[in-house]
Amino acid sequence: CHLPGLVLTGGIESLASNVSDAGFTVRGFWGEGSEILGNTFQLTDGPGLSHQTSDMLSRIESLGQEVIEREALARIELQTQKGIIIKDKLARALAILQNCRVLSSTEILALFSAMRLGVDLGMIERVRRSDISLLIYELGKAYLRWALPGGNSARVRQVHRANRVRDVFRRAKLVG
């Protein structure tokens, strides 16, 4: 789940508590024990969750709806109460993506999170959410190690990431 609205408004802690009460667990981007990267989380079933199919589906559906609603409300709050803060965050992220020369895999997830939020809010134009989603996989460490000549070198991967994102985001524009 990509939940930048809840992270930026501080609502993620409340959601994590409710998720836990429902028998689920909130985890980082890569699963158990991983850190939160790019405002992206995993929601997984906890050890006490009933494994009756109908009960499980009902609980997952209810939880999913709650997450969607909370994120939507958080995004409205961001736009109405913290508009200049969001615009600044997007402008900074876009400037880095358009001008960088070296990008780590961790840094790129945070920048892409901002761009996905900007696209979703209609504040970033000339780049699609699907482009960003593809880049997340295309520029990941494991994929680059496999696909890129010299991909075992961190510096080669970082330079390749920067070149690729500059190409994709050079046309992107902050609006509003």
N, C-alpha and C positions, 0 to 999 in steps of 0.2 A: 504494500500500500504506500503510495506517495502522499504524504500528509504535511506539506509545508505550512498550510494554514494553521493547523493545530500546533505545530512546533513554534511558529513565529508568534502566536498569540498566547502561548503557554498552556494551551488546553490538552496537550498530549499526556500530561501526568494524570489528569482526571480520566481521560479515555483509558489509559493503561490500567487504572484502578478498576474501572467498570468491566474492562475486558477480563481482568483477573477474577473478579467476582462471578463472571459468567463461565469461568472454567477454561479460559484461553490464556495464552501468554503472548506478550509483545516482545519481539526479538529484533535485533539489528538486521541490516541488509543481508548478511551472509548466514543468518541463523543463530543458533544457540552460542552465547558467549561472544558474539561479534558486536562491534560498535555500530552506532547509528550513522550511516553515511547517506548524504543526499536526501535527508528527510524521508527515507524509505525504510519501511518496517515489514516484518513478517508477523502475521497473526497465526499462531499455531494452537492446536488443541492441547489442553493440559492433561495431566495424568488422571484427574477425576472426572473427565468428560465422558458422558454416557456414549457408548458405541452403538446404541440402537439407531439405525439408519434414519428413521423418521424424526426422532428427537434431535439427532445431530444436524440434520439438514435444516430443521426449524431454528435451532440455535445459531447456526452459521448465517442463515438468512437474516435473522433479527440483528445479529452483531454487524453484519455487512451494512444493513440499512442504517444502523446507528452511526457507524464510521462515516458513511457517505453524508449523512445529515450534519454531523458535527464538523466535518471538513468544509462543507458548503457554507455553514454559518461562520466558521472561522475566516473563510475567504471574504465573505461580505464584511466582516469586522475589519479585516486588513484594508480593504478598499475604502471603507467609509471613515475609519478612525486613524489609520496609519498609512494613508495614501502616499505621502511624500517619502516615508521610510521604505515602502515597497518599491517606489519608482527609483530611489537611490540604489537600493540593493540590485535591482535589475540593470540599471545603467552601469554599475561597477562590474557586474558579472559579464555583461555584454562587451564592455571595453576590454576586459581580460581576454575573452574568447576571440575578439577581433584582432588583438595585438600580441598575444602570447607567443613565446618562442619555445617554451618548455612547459609541459603539464604532467603532473603526477596523476595516477589513477584515482587517488583519494580526492584531490582538488577538483578533478573533472566532474565527479559526482555531485559535489556541492554546487558547482557552476551550472550544471545541467538541471539540477533541481530548481534553481532560480529561473532558468529559461523555460522549463516546463510550466512553472507557475505563471510566468509572464505570458506565454502563449495561451494558456487556459483563461487568463483574465482579459485577454485581448489587448495586452500592453506591449507585446512583442509581435512584430509582423515579419513576413518574408522568410520565415522558417516554420516548419510544421512539427507538431509533437512527434509524429512518426519518424521524422529525421533524427530527432534527439534520441528517441528510443533505440533506433538502429545504431547510432553512434555509441551508446552505452555498451553494447555488445562488441561492436567493431573495434573499439579502443580499449577493451579490457586487457589486462595483463596476459591472461592465458591465451586469448585469441591472437594477440600480437606476437607472443613467443612462437606460436605455431605458424602464423601467416607472413610475418615480416622478416626479411633477410636481416640477420643481426639482432633479431628480436629478443635474444637472451640478455642483451645489454639494456639496463634501465634507461640510460641516456638516449639510446636509439628509440626506445618506445616513447619517451617523453617528448622528444623532438617530433616524432611522427604524429603523436596526438595533437600537438600544437599546430602543425601544418594542416592537418585534416580539419580541425575545428575552425581555424582561420578561414579556410576555403568555404565551409558550410555557413558560417555566421557572418561572412563579409557583407552579405546582402541584408542581414537582419536589421530591424529598425525598432527603436523604442518609440511608442506613441502614447499620447495622453498626457 
